[in-house]
Amino acid sequence: MKQEGLKFFSDIYLTNTALVLFFLVFLGVGFWVFRSGSKEHYKHMSQLPLKKDES
């Protein structure tokens, strides 16, 4: 069964390109989340569900 699934991954160039692409996206998301100045934004967003409706 494993051989049946792996026979579609014969093009090494595409699989390596996809691996690099997904890794770069993962690193980009990590840098986006932990960028400087984002702590205040996340703290504010975490308190929104707890605030009462002011209207």
PDBQT receptor file of N, H, CA, C and O in Angstrom, charges set to zero:
ATOM      1  N   MET A   1       0.829  -1.195   0.000  1.00  0.00    +0.000 N 
ATOM      2  CA  MET A   1       0.000   0.000   0.000  1.00  0.00    +0.000 C 
ATOM      3  C   MET A   1       0.872   1.257   0.000  1.00  0.00    +0.000 C 
ATOM      4  O   MET A   1       0.536   2.253  -0.641  1.00  0.00    +0.000 OA
ATOM      5  N   LYS A   2       1.978   1.203   0.714  1.00  0.00    +0.000 N 
ATOM      6  H   LYS A   2       2.251   0.394   1.235  1.00  0.00    +0.000 HD
ATOM      7  CA  LYS A   2       2.877   2.351   0.752  1.00  0.00    +0.000 C 
ATOM      8  C   LYS A   2       3.466   2.622  -0.636  1.00  0.00    +0.000 C 
ATOM      9  O   LYS A   2       3.622   3.776  -1.033  1.00  0.00    +0.000 OA
ATOM     10  N   GLN A   3       3.786   1.570  -1.358  1.00  0.00    +0.000 N 
ATOM     11  H   GLN A   3       3.659   0.632  -1.035  1.00  0.00    +0.000 HD
ATOM     12  CA  GLN A   3       4.340   1.739  -2.705  1.00  0.00    +0.000 C 
ATOM     13  C   GLN A   3       3.317   2.353  -3.648  1.00  0.00    +0.000 C 
ATOM     14  O   GLN A   3       3.681   3.121  -4.539  1.00  0.00    +0.000 OA
ATOM     15  N   GLU A   4       2.062   2.030  -3.467  1.00  0.00    +0.000 N 
ATOM     16  H   GLU A   4       1.766   1.406  -2.743  1.00  0.00    +0.000 HD
ATOM     17  CA  GLU A   4       1.010   2.623  -4.303  1.00  0.00    +0.000 C 
ATOM     18  C   GLU A   4       0.922   4.126  -4.085  1.00  0.00    +0.000 C 
ATOM     19  O   GLU A   4       0.738   4.884  -5.037  1.00  0.00    +0.000 OA
ATOM     20  N   GLY A   5       1.052   4.551  -2.855  1.00  0.00    +0.000 N 
ATOM     21  H   GLY A   5       1.201   3.934  -2.082  1.00  0.00    +0.000 HD
ATOM     22  CA  GLY A   5       0.992   5.978  -2.567  1.00  0.00    +0.000 C 
ATOM     23  C   GLY A   5       2.232   6.726  -2.999  1.00  0.00    +0.000 C 
ATOM     24  O   GLY A   5       2.145   7.872  -3.441  1.00  0.00    +0.000 OA
ATOM     25  N   LEU A   6       3.392   6.091  -2.877  1.00  0.00    +0.000 N 
ATOM     26  H   LEU A   6       3.462   5.160  -2.518  1.00  0.00    +0.000 HD
ATOM     27  CA  LEU A   6       4.646   6.758  -3.196  1.00  0.00    +0.000 C 
ATOM     28  C   LEU A   6       4.959   6.781  -4.688  1.00  0.00    +0.000 C 
ATOM     29  O   LEU A   6       5.863   7.504  -5.106  1.00  0.00    +0.000 OA
ATOM     30  N   LYS A   7       4.250   6.021  -5.491  1.00  0.00    +0.000 N 
ATOM     31  H   LYS A   7       3.515   5.434  -5.151  1.00  0.00    +0.000 HD
ATOM     32  CA  LYS A   7       4.557   6.014  -6.922  1.00  0.00    +0.000 C 
ATOM     33  C   LYS A   7       4.195   7.337  -7.595  1.00  0.00    +0.000 C 
ATOM     34  O   LYS A   7       4.675   7.619  -8.693  1.00  0.00    +0.000 OA
ATOM     35  N   PHE A   8       3.358   8.148  -6.953  1.00  0.00    +0.000 N 
ATOM     36  H   PHE A   8       2.968   7.918  -6.061  1.00  0.00    +0.000 HD
ATOM     37  CA  PHE A   8       2.992   9.447  -7.502  1.00  0.00    +0.000 C 
ATOM     38  C   PHE A   8       4.014  10.534  -7.170  1.00  0.00    +0.000 C 
ATOM     39  O   PHE A   8       3.932  11.641  -7.701  1.00  0.00    +0.000 OA
ATOM     40  N   PHE A   9       4.970  10.229  -6.301  1.00  0.00    +0.000 N 
ATOM     41  H   PHE A   9       5.036   9.329  -5.870  1.00  0.00    +0.000 HD
ATOM     42  CA  PHE A   9       5.999  11.193  -5.906  1.00  0.00    +0.000 C 
ATOM     43  C   PHE A   9       7.321  10.884  -6.596  1.00  0.00    +0.000 C 
ATOM     44  O   PHE A   9       8.376  10.913  -5.963  1.00  0.00    +0.000 OA
ATOM     45  N   SER A  10       7.269  10.593  -7.867  1.00  0.00    +0.000 N 
ATOM     46  H   SER A  10       6.411  10.569  -8.382  1.00  0.00    +0.000 HD
ATOM     47  CA  SER A  10       8.482  10.228  -8.599  1.00  0.00    +0.000 C 
ATOM     48  C   SER A  10       9.258  11.453  -9.078  1.00  0.00    +0.000 C 
ATOM     49  O   SER A  10      10.444  11.335  -9.387  1.00  0.00    +0.000 OA
ATOM     50  N   ASP A  11       8.637  12.602  -9.146  1.00  0.00    +0.000 N 
ATOM     51  H   ASP A  11       7.674  12.698  -8.895  1.00  0.00    +0.000 HD
ATOM     52  CA  ASP A  11       9.317  13.811  -9.604  1.00  0.00    +0.000 C 
ATOM     53  C   ASP A  11       9.958  14.500  -8.399  1.00  0.00    +0.000 C 
ATOM     54  O   ASP A  11       9.292  15.221  -7.656  1.00  0.00    +0.000 OA
ATOM     55  N   ILE A  12      11.252  14.269  -8.219  1.00  0.00    +0.000 N 
ATOM     56  H   ILE A  12      11.793  13.684  -8.823  1.00  0.00    +0.000 HD
ATOM     57  CA  ILE A  12      11.972  14.773  -7.048  1.00  0.00    +0.000 C 
ATOM     58  C   ILE A  12      12.030  16.299  -7.046  1.00  0.00    +0.000 C 
ATOM     59  O   ILE A  12      11.986  16.912  -5.980  1.00  0.00    +0.000 OA
ATOM     60  N   TYR A  13      12.127  16.919  -8.218  1.00  0.00    +0.000 N 
ATOM     61  H   TYR A  13      12.163  16.421  -9.084  1.00  0.00    +0.000 HD
ATOM     62  CA  TYR A  13      12.222  18.382  -8.304  1.00  0.00    +0.000 C 
ATOM     63  C   TYR A  13      10.986  19.046  -7.688  1.00  0.00    +0.000 C 
ATOM     64  O   TYR A  13      11.109  20.011  -6.935  1.00  0.00    +0.000 OA
ATOM     65  N   LEU A  14       9.804  18.531  -8.008  1.00  0.00    +0.000 N 
ATOM     66  H   LEU A  14       9.704  17.747  -8.620  1.00  0.00    +0.000 HD
ATOM     67  CA  LEU A  14       8.577  19.140  -7.476  1.00  0.00    +0.000 C 
ATOM     68  C   LEU A  14       8.434  18.917  -5.978  1.00  0.00    +0.000 C 
ATOM     69  O   LEU A  14       8.006  19.821  -5.260  1.00  0.00    +0.000 OA
ATOM     70  N   THR A  15       8.786  17.730  -5.494  1.00  0.00    +0.000 N 
ATOM     71  H   THR A  15       9.134  16.996  -6.077  1.00  0.00    +0.000 HD
ATOM     72  CA  THR A  15       8.661  17.473  -4.053  1.00  0.00    +0.000 C 
ATOM     73  C   THR A  15       9.646  18.317  -3.260  1.00  0.00    +0.000 C 
ATOM     74  O   THR A  15       9.315  18.813  -2.183  1.00  0.00    +0.000 OA
ATOM     75  N   ASN A  16      10.871  18.486  -3.794  1.00  0.00    +0.000 N 
ATOM     76  H   ASN A  16      11.140  18.083  -4.669  1.00  0.00    +0.000 HD
ATOM     77  CA  ASN A  16      11.841  19.332  -3.093  1.00  0.00    +0.000 C 
ATOM     78  C   ASN A  16      11.421  20.796  -3.118  1.00  0.00    +0.000 C 
ATOM     79  O   ASN A  16      11.608  21.512  -2.135  1.00  0.00    +0.000 OA
ATOM     80  N   THR A  17      10.863  21.238  -4.221  1.00  0.00    +0.000 N 
ATOM     81  H   THR A  17      10.711  20.656  -5.020  1.00  0.00    +0.000 HD
ATOM     82  CA  THR A  17      10.376  22.611  -4.315  1.00  0.00    +0.000 C 
ATOM     83  C   THR A  17       9.239  22.850  -3.325  1.00  0.00    +0.000 C 
ATOM     84  O   THR A  17       9.193  23.890  -2.668  1.00  0.00    +0.000 OA
ATOM     85  N   ALA A  18       8.331  21.895  -3.220  1.00  0.00    +0.000 N 
ATOM     86  H   ALA A  18       8.369  21.050  -3.753  1.00  0.00    +0.000 HD
ATOM     87  CA  ALA A  18       7.223  22.029  -2.274  1.00  0.00    +0.000 C 
ATOM     88  C   ALA A  18       7.734  22.047  -0.837  1.00  0.00    +0.000 C 
ATOM     89  O   ALA A  18       7.236  22.813  -0.012  1.00  0.00    +0.000 OA
ATOM     90  N   LEU A  19       8.712  21.217  -0.535  1.00  0.00    +0.000 N 
ATOM     91  H   LEU A  19       9.116  20.594  -1.206  1.00  0.00    +0.000 HD
ATOM     92  CA  LEU A  19       9.285  21.195   0.814  1.00  0.00    +0.000 C 
ATOM     93  C   LEU A  19       9.899  22.541   1.165  1.00  0.00    +0.000 C 
ATOM     94  O   LEU A  19       9.661  23.069   2.251  1.00  0.00    +0.000 OA
ATOM     95  N   VAL A  20      10.680  23.094   0.261  1.00  0.00    +0.000 N 
ATOM     96  H   VAL A  20      10.873  22.666  -0.621  1.00  0.00    +0.000 HD
ATOM     97  CA  VAL A  20      11.315  24.397   0.504  1.00  0.00    +0.000 C 
ATOM     98  C   VAL A  20      10.255  25.486   0.628  1.00  0.00    +0.000 C 
ATOM     99  O   VAL A  20      10.358  26.356   1.493  1.00  0.00    +0.000 OA
ATOM    100  N   LEU A  21       9.244  25.443  -0.224  1.00  0.00    +0.000 N 
ATOM    101  H   LEU A  21       9.160  24.736  -0.927  1.00  0.00    +0.000 HD
ATOM    102  CA  LEU A  21       8.185  26.451  -0.181  1.00  0.00    +0.000 C 
ATOM    103  C   LEU A  21       7.425  26.414   1.145  1.00  0.00    +0.000 C 
ATOM    104  O   LEU A  21       7.207  27.455   1.764  1.00  0.00    +0.000 OA
ATOM    105  N   PHE A  22       7.024  25.234   1.577  1.00  0.00    +0.000 N 
ATOM    106  H   PHE A  22       7.201  24.388   1.074  1.00  0.00    +0.000 HD
ATOM    107  CA  PHE A  22       6.300  25.129   2.836  1.00  0.00    +0.000 C 
ATOM    108  C   PHE A  22       7.177  25.501   4.027  1.00  0.00    +0.000 C 
ATOM    109  O   PHE A  22       6.684  26.078   4.997  1.00  0.00    +0.000 OA
ATOM    110  N   PHE A  23       8.457  25.185   3.970  1.00  0.00    +0.000 N 
ATOM    111  H   PHE A  23       8.858  24.716   3.183  1.00  0.00    +0.000 HD
ATOM    112  CA  PHE A  23       9.364  25.566   5.053  1.00  0.00    +0.000 C 
ATOM    113  C   PHE A  23       9.513  27.081   5.131  1.00  0.00    +0.000 C 
ATOM    114  O   PHE A  23       9.526  27.655   6.220  1.00  0.00    +0.000 OA
ATOM    115  N   LEU A  24       9.625  27.728   3.967  1.00  0.00    +0.000 N 
ATOM    116  H   LEU A  24       9.614  27.262   3.082  1.00  0.00    +0.000 HD
ATOM    117  CA  LEU A  24       9.735  29.193   3.953  1.00  0.00    +0.000 C 
ATOM    118  C   LEU A  24       8.450  29.855   4.460  1.00  0.00    +0.000 C 
ATOM    119  O   LEU A  24       8.510  30.870   5.155  1.00  0.00    +0.000 OA
ATOM    120  N   VAL A  25       7.301  29.290   4.118  1.00  0.00    +0.000 N 
ATOM    121  H   VAL A  25       7.253  28.466   3.554  1.00  0.00    +0.000 HD
ATOM    122  CA  VAL A  25       6.034  29.816   4.631  1.00  0.00    +0.000 C 
ATOM    123  C   VAL A  25       5.979  29.645   6.146  1.00  0.00    +0.000 C 
ATOM    124  O   VAL A  25       5.535  30.546   6.857  1.00  0.00    +0.000 OA
ATOM    125  N   PHE A  26       6.429  28.490   6.643  1.00  0.00    +0.000 N 
ATOM    126  H   PHE A  26       6.790  27.758   6.066  1.00  0.00    +0.000 HD
ATOM    127  CA  PHE A  26       6.457  28.254   8.088  1.00  0.00    +0.000 C 
ATOM    128  C   PHE A  26       7.350  29.276   8.792  1.00  0.00    +0.000 C 
ATOM    129  O   PHE A  26       6.972  29.827   9.826  1.00  0.00    +0.000 OA
ATOM    130  N   LEU A  27       8.523  29.524   8.237  1.00  0.00    +0.000 N 
ATOM    131  H   LEU A  27       8.830  29.076   7.397  1.00  0.00    +0.000 HD
ATOM    132  CA  LEU A  27       9.414  30.522   8.830  1.00  0.00    +0.000 C 
ATOM    133  C   LEU A  27       8.808  31.922   8.762  1.00  0.00    +0.000 C 
ATOM    134  O   LEU A  27       8.942  32.701   9.706  1.00  0.00    +0.000 OA
ATOM    135  N   GLY A  28       8.146  32.243   7.658  1.00  0.00    +0.000 N 
ATOM    136  H   GLY A  28       8.038  31.610   6.892  1.00  0.00    +0.000 HD
ATOM    137  CA  GLY A  28       7.510  33.551   7.526  1.00  0.00    +0.000 C 
ATOM    138  C   GLY A  28       6.418  33.769   8.554  1.00  0.00    +0.000 C 
ATOM    139  O   GLY A  28       6.305  34.851   9.129  1.00  0.00    +0.000 OA
ATOM    140  N   VAL A  29       5.612  32.738   8.786  1.00  0.00    +0.000 N 
ATOM    141  H   VAL A  29       5.704  31.859   8.319  1.00  0.00    +0.000 HD
ATOM    142  CA  VAL A  29       4.555  32.850   9.804  1.00  0.00    +0.000 C 
ATOM    143  C   VAL A  29       5.184  33.006  11.181  1.00  0.00    +0.000 C 
ATOM    144  O   VAL A  29       4.701  33.793  11.996  1.00  0.00    +0.000 OA
ATOM    145  N   GLY A  30       6.248  32.269  11.448  1.00  0.00    +0.000 N 
ATOM    146  H   GLY A  30       6.640  31.630  10.787  1.00  0.00    +0.000 HD
ATOM    147  CA  GLY A  30       6.934  32.395  12.737  1.00  0.00    +0.000 C 
ATOM    148  C   GLY A  30       7.483  33.792  12.966  1.00  0.00    +0.000 C 
ATOM    149  O   GLY A  30       7.343  34.348  14.056  1.00  0.00    +0.000 OA
ATOM    150  N   PHE A  31       8.104  34.359  11.946  1.00  0.00    +0.000 N 
ATOM    151  H   PHE A  31       8.218  33.908  11.061  1.00  0.00    +0.000 HD
ATOM    152  CA  PHE A  31       8.615  35.725  12.075  1.00  0.00    +0.000 C 
ATOM    153  C   PHE A  31       7.479  36.731  12.217  1.00  0.00    +0.000 C 
ATOM    154  O   PHE A  31       7.619  37.719  12.937  1.00  0.00    +0.000 OA
ATOM    155  N   TRP A  32       6.362  36.494  11.543  1.00  0.00    +0.000 N 
ATOM    156  H   TRP A  32       6.249  35.691  10.958  1.00  0.00    +0.000 HD
ATOM    157  CA  TRP A  32       5.219  37.401  11.625  1.00  0.00    +0.000 C 
ATOM    158  C   TRP A  32       4.622  37.399  13.037  1.00  0.00    +0.000 C 
ATOM    159  O   TRP A  32       4.259  38.450  13.566  1.00  0.00    +0.000 OA
ATOM    160  N   VAL A  33       4.525  36.231  13.630  1.00  0.00    +0.000 N 
ATOM    161  H   VAL A  33       4.820  35.377  13.201  1.00  0.00    +0.000 HD
ATOM    162  CA  VAL A  33       3.921  36.118  14.961  1.00  0.00    +0.000 C 
ATOM    163  C   VAL A  33       4.825  36.729  16.029  1.00  0.00    +0.000 C 
ATOM    164  O   VAL A  33       4.342  37.389  16.950  1.00  0.00    +0.000 OA
ATOM    165  N   PHE A  34       6.132  36.511  15.909  1.00  0.00    +0.000 N 
ATOM    166  H   PHE A  34       6.524  35.975  15.161  1.00  0.00    +0.000 HD
ATOM    167  CA  PHE A  34       7.054  36.955  16.949  1.00  0.00    +0.000 C 
ATOM    168  C   PHE A  34       7.781  38.239  16.589  1.00  0.00    +0.000 C 
ATOM    169  O   PHE A  34       8.862  38.496  17.117  1.00  0.00    +0.000 OA
ATOM    170  N   ARG A  35       7.208  39.062  15.691  1.00  0.00    +0.000 N 
ATOM    171  H   ARG A  35       6.330  38.853  15.262  1.00  0.00    +0.000 HD
ATOM    172  CA  ARG A  35       7.850  40.320  15.325  1.00  0.00    +0.000 C 
ATOM    173  C   ARG A  35       7.764  41.307  16.490  1.00  0.00    +0.000 C 
ATOM    174  O   ARG A  35       6.934  41.162  17.388  1.00  0.00    +0.000 OA
ATOM    175  N   SER A  36       8.623  42.291  16.456  1.00  0.00    +0.000 N 
ATOM    176  H   SER A  36       9.297  42.409  15.727  1.00  0.00    +0.000 HD
ATOM    177  CA  SER A  36       8.632  43.266  17.549  1.00  0.00    +0.000 C 
ATOM    178  C   SER A  36       7.381  44.135  17.481  1.00  0.00    +0.000 C 
ATOM    179  O   SER A  36       6.937  44.510  16.396  1.00  0.00    +0.000 OA
ATOM    180  N   GLY A  37       6.832  44.443  18.608  1.00  0.00    +0.000 N 
ATOM    181  H   GLY A  37       7.193  44.139  19.489  1.00  0.00    +0.000 HD
ATOM    182  CA  GLY A  37       5.641  45.282  18.679  1.00  0.00    +0.000 C 
ATOM    183  C   GLY A  37       4.331  44.525  18.576  1.00  0.00    +0.000 C 
ATOM    184  O   GLY A  37       3.267  45.136  18.672  1.00  0.00    +0.000 OA
ATOM    185  N   SER A  38       4.374  43.225  18.385  1.00  0.00    +0.000 N 
ATOM    186  H   SER A  38       5.239  42.729  18.307  1.00  0.00    +0.000 HD
ATOM    187  CA  SER A  38       3.123  42.478  18.228  1.00  0.00    +0.000 C 
ATOM    188  C   SER A  38       2.547  42.030  19.566  1.00  0.00    +0.000 C 
ATOM    189  O   SER A  38       1.396  41.597  19.626  1.00  0.00    +0.000 OA
ATOM    190  N   LYS A  39       3.319  42.127  20.628  1.00  0.00    +0.000 N 
ATOM    191  H   LYS A  39       4.253  42.479  20.580  1.00  0.00    +0.000 HD
ATOM    192  CA  LYS A  39       2.849  41.667  21.938  1.00  0.00    +0.000 C 
ATOM    193  C   LYS A  39       1.633  42.473  22.402  1.00  0.00    +0.000 C 
ATOM    194  O   LYS A  39       0.686  41.908  22.948  1.00  0.00    +0.000 OA
ATOM    195  N   GLU A  40       1.657  43.766  22.189  1.00  0.00    +0.000 N 
ATOM    196  H   GLU A  40       2.426  44.225  21.745  1.00  0.00    +0.000 HD
ATOM    197  CA  GLU A  40       0.525  44.596  22.606  1.00  0.00    +0.000 C 
ATOM    198  C   GLU A  40      -0.726  44.256  21.799  1.00  0.00    +0.000 C 
ATOM    199  O   GLU A  40      -1.832  44.236  22.340  1.00  0.00    +0.000 OA
ATOM    200  N   HIS A  41      -0.550  43.992  20.523  1.00  0.00    +0.000 N 
ATOM    201  H   HIS A  41       0.348  44.008  20.084  1.00  0.00    +0.000 HD
ATOM    202  CA  HIS A  41      -1.692  43.646  19.669  1.00  0.00    +0.000 C 
ATOM    203  C   HIS A  41      -2.329  42.340  20.135  1.00  0.00    +0.000 C 
ATOM    204  O   HIS A  41      -3.551  42.250  20.254  1.00  0.00    +0.000 OA
ATOM    205  N   TYR A  42      -1.509  41.336  20.396  1.00  0.00    +0.000 N 
ATOM    206  H   TYR A  42      -0.516  41.409  20.299  1.00  0.00    +0.000 HD
ATOM    207  CA  TYR A  42      -2.043  40.038  20.837  1.00  0.00    +0.000 C 
ATOM    208  C   TYR A  42      -2.669  40.139  22.227  1.00  0.00    +0.000 C 
ATOM    209  O   TYR A  42      -3.648  39.452  22.517  1.00  0.00    +0.000 OA
ATOM    210  N   LYS A  43      -2.114  40.983  23.078  1.00  0.00    +0.000 N 
ATOM    211  H   LYS A  43      -1.318  41.541  22.841  1.00  0.00    +0.000 HD
ATOM    212  CA  LYS A  43      -2.696  41.171  24.408  1.00  0.00    +0.000 C 
ATOM    213  C   LYS A  43      -4.068  41.817  24.290  1.00  0.00    +0.000 C 
ATOM    214  O   LYS A  43      -5.007  41.415  24.979  1.00  0.00    +0.000 OA
ATOM    215  N   HIS A  44      -4.191  42.819  23.418  1.00  0.00    +0.000 N 
ATOM    216  H   HIS A  44      -3.429  43.146  22.858  1.00  0.00    +0.000 HD
ATOM    217  CA  HIS A  44      -5.478  43.477  23.189  1.00  0.00    +0.000 C 
ATOM    218  C   HIS A  44      -6.492  42.495  22.599  1.00  0.00    +0.000 C 
ATOM    219  O   HIS A  44      -7.639  42.448  23.043  1.00  0.00    +0.000 OA
ATOM    220  N   MET A  45      -6.078  41.718  21.609  1.00  0.00    +0.000 N 
ATOM    221  H   MET A  45      -5.146  41.756  21.248  1.00  0.00    +0.000 HD
ATOM    222  CA  MET A  45      -6.979  40.766  20.965  1.00  0.00    +0.000 C 
ATOM    223  C   MET A  45      -7.421  39.657  21.930  1.00  0.00    +0.000 C 
ATOM    224  O   MET A  45      -8.534  39.143  21.810  1.00  0.00    +0.000 OA
ATOM    225  N   SER A  46      -6.564  39.287  22.878  1.00  0.00    +0.000 N 
ATOM    226  H   SER A  46      -5.660  39.704  22.975  1.00  0.00    +0.000 HD
ATOM    227  CA  SER A  46      -6.932  38.230  23.822  1.00  0.00    +0.000 C 
ATOM    228  C   SER A  46      -7.976  38.707  24.831  1.00  0.00    +0.000 C 
ATOM    229  O   SER A  46      -8.683  37.891  25.423  1.00  0.00    +0.000 OA
ATOM    230  N   GLN A  47      -8.077  40.013  25.029  1.00  0.00    +0.000 N 
ATOM    231  H   GLN A  47      -7.503  40.676  24.548  1.00  0.00    +0.000 HD
ATOM    232  CA  GLN A  47      -9.031  40.551  25.991  1.00  0.00    +0.000 C 
ATOM    233  C   GLN A  47     -10.397  40.855  25.363  1.00  0.00    +0.000 C 
ATOM    234  O   GLN A  47     -11.364  41.078  26.091  1.00  0.00    +0.000 OA
ATOM    235  N   LEU A  48     -10.496  40.869  24.039  1.00  0.00    +0.000 N 
ATOM    236  H   LEU A  48      -9.710  40.688  23.448  1.00  0.00    +0.000 HD
ATOM    237  CA  LEU A  48     -11.755  41.208  23.383  1.00  0.00    +0.000 C 
ATOM    238  C   LEU A  48     -12.924  40.290  23.748  1.00  0.00    +0.000 C 
ATOM    239  O   LEU A  48     -14.021  40.804  23.969  1.00  0.00    +0.000 OA
ATOM    240  N   PRO A  49     -12.764  38.981  23.825  1.00  0.00    +0.000 N 
ATOM    241  CA  PRO A  49     -13.912  38.148  24.191  1.00  0.00    +0.000 C 
ATOM    242  C   PRO A  49     -14.399  38.372  25.623  1.00  0.00    +0.000 C 
ATOM    243  O   PRO A  49     -15.535  38.030  25.951  1.00  0.00    +0.000 OA
ATOM    244  N   LEU A  50     -13.547  38.945  26.475  1.00  0.00    +0.000 N 
ATOM    245  H   LEU A  50     -12.624  39.223  26.209  1.00  0.00    +0.000 HD
ATOM    246  CA  LEU A  50     -13.921  39.133  27.877  1.00  0.00    +0.000 C 
ATOM    247  C   LEU A  50     -14.587  40.479  28.138  1.00  0.00    +0.000 C 
ATOM    248  O   LEU A  50     -15.196  40.670  29.190  1.00  0.00    +0.000 OA
ATOM    249  N   LYS A  51     -14.482  41.412  27.198  1.00  0.00    +0.000 N 
ATOM    250  H   LYS A  51     -13.987  41.257  26.343  1.00  0.00    +0.000 HD
ATOM    251  CA  LYS A  51     -15.074  42.739  27.398  1.00  0.00    +0.000 C 
ATOM    252  C   LYS A  51     -16.576  42.676  27.194  1.00  0.00    +0.000 C 
ATOM    253  O   LYS A  51     -17.074  41.930  26.351  1.00  0.00    +0.000 OA
ATOM    254  N   LYS A  52     -17.292  43.474  27.983  1.00  0.00    +0.000 N 
ATOM    255  H   LYS A  52     -16.887  44.080  28.668  1.00  0.00    +0.000 HD
ATOM    256  CA  LYS A  52     -18.733  43.570  27.826  1.00  0.00    +0.000 C 
ATOM    257  C   LYS A  52     -19.050  44.517  26.686  1.00  0.00    +0.000 C 
ATOM    258  O   LYS A  52     -18.267  45.417  26.381  1.00  0.00    +0.000 OA
ATOM    259  N   ASP A  53     -20.179  44.319  26.067  1.00  0.00    +0.000 N 
ATOM    260  H   ASP A  53     -20.815  43.588  26.314  1.00  0.00    +0.000 HD
ATOM    261  CA  ASP A  53     -20.621  45.184  24.963  1.00  0.00    +0.000 C 
ATOM    262  C   ASP A  53     -20.919  46.561  25.495  1.00  0.00    +0.000 C 
ATOM    263  O   ASP A  53     -21.718  46.703  26.420  1.00  0.00    +0.000 OA
ATOM    264  N   GLU A  54     -20.296  47.582  24.935  1.00  0.00    +0.000 N 
ATOM    265  H   GLU A  54     -19.647  47.467  24.183  1.00  0.00    +0.000 HD
ATOM    266  CA  GLU A  54     -20.442  48.946  25.438  1.00  0.00    +0.000 C 
ATOM    267  C   GLU A  54     -21.600  49.693  24.761  1.00  0.00    +0.000 C 
ATOM    268  O   GLU A  54     -21.896  50.826  25.140  1.00  0.00    +0.000 OA
ATOM    269  N   SER A  55     -22.243  49.097  23.794  1.00  0.00    +0.000 N 
ATOM    270  H   SER A  55     -22.002  48.177  23.486  1.00  0.00    +0.000 HD
ATOM    271  CA  SER A  55     -23.318  49.828  23.099  1.00  0.00    +0.000 C 
ATOM    272  C   SER A  55     -24.642  49.669  23.771  1.00  0.00    +0.000 C 
ATOM    273  O   SER A  55     -25.640  50.221  23.307  1.00  0.00    +0.000 OA
TER     274      SER A  55
